[in-house]
Structure formats: C-alpha cells, structure tokens
Amino acid sequence: MNRRDALKGLGLSLGYVIATPTLISMLQSCSTTAEKWVPIFHTEKQAYVLQNLVDLILPKTKDTPGALDVNVPQFIDLYVSKASTDEDKAIYNLGLDAVMDELGILQETPETEPIDLKPEDFDAILAKYLRVSKEQRLAHIKEENIVFMTLLRIRDQTVWAYKTSKEIGKEVLVYDPVPGIQKGCISVAEATGGKAWTL
C-alpha cells in the first residue's frame, strides 16, 4: 500500500456515518471502565496513546463528562475492529505508528515496558497538528502528512462517538423521544435552553 492510498483512506474512512441501531448498540456495549479495558484491535501501546489523545480532545469538565467517562476509546477500538475492512485497518495502523513515532514511542520495545510520557507530550502533538492556522492546515494536506490525517481522524471519531453515546445523548444534549408540537421560528435558547438536540 502506498502513502497516497493510505492518506485517501484516512480521510474517507469515517466520513459522515449515520448512527444506525447497530452502531448505537456497539457504543452502549462499551460499558467497561478504562482500568479493565483490554483492547480488541489496538495494541496496549496504541490504546494508551488513544486514551491520552481522546482525554485531551474532550476532557471532563464540572458540567459534562469527558470522553473517557463515556468509554470513547473502547468504542473506537470496537468500531475499528468490527466495521473496518482489512485495508482500512492497515491504513489506521500505519497512521497510529506514525503518531507513535512522532511521540518517540518505539514500536519494537516489549508491550510490558511502560511508556514515560506526560499529558503535556500529547498536548504538544495535538497543538502542533490540530491547533494551526488555515494556511498550516492546507500545508499539512498538501504535504500529505500522515500524522496530521491520523490525528484529524481520531478527533473526528472521538467527537462522533461522544455525541452518539447514551449518557451524552440523554443527560447532556436535549432528548425527547416523543416530541410535542412543532414551534417554528424560535431561537435555540428559547427552544432548548441553548443545547443541541440528540436526535
């Protein structure tokens, strides 16, 4: 597989996925805590990196749970293992390896060896590739930067999995399984108190 095909796959693999009942049930089945999580698709090192990135992308606040609280890494792991083709899995692994190389994590070291990275290290890589100007973003795309494309994919998957989770859908966003009357031309603040709808 060449680099260009890998980058195309990274950009198109998630796309805009409709939250079908199967995908929703996959997310709801991710009920284990992070301490007990044994990844299905990711290696232990990849899972460690994914957890740290996801936690920084959507951290816990005083008002809302974070991505780790609703098991987003577990969902991404399950989703990639069940819903991705073999080619897409290879592209995904290629991208994760590039991210790990950028972080200085050696792939050939044993899985049991601890990774000595701090949250600042993960924040630095996110800042370098995702908190950039439009011109820098276009430069990353033009250069076909695989680390940029992979981090973009992880961020998109994180937000999608987070918003699709049952806890966020029912407790953070506005949820009304049987909507009442339709009121047109009113502000979001008046309709829902400024919150987005789940459905």
C-alpha positions in Angstrom: 0.0 0.0 0.0 1.4 3.4 -0.9 1.3 6.6 1.1 -1.2 8.3 -1.2 -3.7 5.5 -0.9 -3.2 5.4 2.9 -3.9 9.1 3.2 -7.0 8.9 1.0 -8.2 6.0 3.2 -7.6 8.0 6.4 -9.6 10.9 5.0 -12.6 8.9 3.7 -12.8 6.1 6.2 -15.0 7.8 8.7 -16.9 10.2 6.5 -20.4 11.1 7.7 -21.7 7.9 9.3 -25.4 7.6 10.1 -25.8 6.3 13.7 -27.6 3.1 12.9 -29.1 0.9 15.7 -26.1 -1.5 15.3 -23.6 1.3 15.9 -25.5 2.7 18.8 -25.7 -0.7 20.4 -21.9 -1.1 19.9 -21.3 2.2 21.7 -23.7 1.3 24.6 -22.0 -2.1 24.9 -18.7 -0.4 25.8 -19.5 -0.3 29.5 -16.2 -1.4 31.0 -14.1 1.0 32.9 -10.7 2.2 31.4 -8.8 0.2 34.1 -10.4 -3.1 32.9 -10.3 -2.4 29.2 -8.5 -5.0 27.1 -8.3 -3.6 23.5 -9.6 -5.8 20.7 -7.9 -4.2 17.8 -5.3 -1.8 19.2 -2.0 -2.9 20.9 -1.6 -1.9 24.5 0.7 1.0 23.4 -1.7 2.2 20.8 -4.6 2.0 23.3 -2.5 4.1 25.8 -1.9 6.7 23.1 -5.5 6.7 22.0 -6.8 7.1 25.6 -4.5 10.1 26.2 -5.3 11.8 23.0 -9.1 11.3 23.5 -8.9 12.6 27.0 -7.3 15.9 25.8 -9.7 16.2 22.8 -12.8 16.0 25.1 -11.8 16.4 28.7 -14.1 16.2 31.7 -15.5 19.5 32.9 -17.5 20.4 36.0 -20.7 20.2 33.9 -20.1 17.4 31.4 -18.4 14.1 31.4 -15.3 13.6 29.4 -14.6 11.2 26.5 -13.0 8.7 28.9 -16.2 8.8 31.1 -18.4 7.6 28.3 -15.8 5.0 27.0 -14.9 6.6 23.7 -11.6 4.8 23.3 -13.3 1.5 23.9 -15.9 2.4 21.2 -13.3 3.4 18.7 -11.4 0.2 19.3 -14.6 -1.9 18.9 -15.7 0.1 15.8 -12.4 -0.2 14.0 -12.2 -4.0 14.8 -15.8 -4.7 13.6 -16.7 -2.1 11.0 -13.4 -1.6 9.1 -12.1 -3.5 6.2 -8.7 -5.2 6.3 -7.3 -2.4 4.1 -8.7 0.3 6.4 -7.3 -1.4 9.4 -3.8 -1.4 7.7 -4.2 2.3 6.9 -5.3 3.0 10.5 -2.3 1.1 11.9 0.1 3.0 9.6 -1.2 6.3 10.9 -1.1 5.2 14.5 2.5 4.1 14.0 3.4 7.5 12.6 1.8 9.2 15.6 3.7 7.0 18.0 6.9 7.6 16.2 6.3 11.4 16.5 5.8 10.9 20.2 9.0 8.9 20.5 7.4 5.6 21.4 9.4 2.7 20.0 7.3 0.0 18.3 9.9 -2.7 18.8 10.1 -2.5 22.6 8.1 -5.0 24.6 4.4 -4.2 25.4 5.2 -4.6 29.1 7.7 -1.8 29.1 6.0 1.4 30.5 5.7 4.5 28.4 7.2 7.5 30.0 5.1 10.3 28.5 3.2 13.2 30.3 -0.1 14.8 29.2 2.0 17.8 28.0 3.6 15.5 25.4 0.2 14.5 24.0 -1.0 18.1 24.2 2.1 19.3 22.2 1.4 16.9 19.3 -2.3 18.0 19.2 -1.2 21.6 19.2 1.4 21.1 16.5 -1.1 19.4 14.1 -4.6 20.4 15.0 -4.4 23.9 16.6 -3.0 25.5 13.5 -3.9 28.3 11.1 -5.8 27.6 7.8 -2.5 28.0 5.9 -0.7 25.4 8.1 -3.6 23.1 7.7 -3.5 23.3 3.9 0.2 22.8 4.0 -0.2 19.6 6.0 -2.8 18.4 3.4 -0.5 19.4 0.5 2.4 17.5 2.1 0.2 14.5 2.7 1.2 14.5 6.3 0.1 11.1 7.7 0.4 12.2 11.4 -2.0 15.2 10.7 -4.5 13.0 8.9 -4.5 10.4 11.6 -4.9 12.9 14.4 -7.8 14.5 12.4 -9.4 11.1 12.1 -9.0 10.4 15.8 -10.5 13.8 16.7 -13.5 13.2 14.3 -14.1 9.7 15.7 -13.9 11.0 19.3 -16.5 13.7 18.7 -18.8 11.3 16.8 -18.5 8.6 19.4 -19.0 11.1 22.3 -22.1 12.6 20.8 -23.5 9.2 19.9 -23.1 7.8 23.5 -26.3 7.2 25.5 -25.1 9.2 28.5 -24.4 12.3 26.4 -27.5 11.9 24.3 -29.8 11.6 27.3 -28.2 13.7 30.0 -26.2 16.5 28.3 -28.0 17.1 25.0 -31.7 17.7 24.7 -33.5 14.4 24.4 -37.2 14.0 23.7 -38.1 10.6 22.2 -41.7 11.7 21.5 -41.5 15.4 20.5 -44.5 17.5 21.1 -45.8 20.3 18.9 -43.6 21.9 16.3 -42.7 25.6 17.0 -41.2 27.4 14.1 -39.1 30.5 14.1 -37.9 30.4 17.7 -34.4 30.6 18.9 -32.4 27.6 20.2 -32.1 29.4 23.5 -35.9 29.5 23.8 -36.5 26.0 22.5 -33.9 24.0 24.4 -32.0 26.4 26.7 -29.2 26.7 24.1 -28.5 22.9 24.0 -28.4 20.9 20.8 -30.9 18.1 20.1 -29.8 14.5 20.4 -31.9 13.3 17.5 
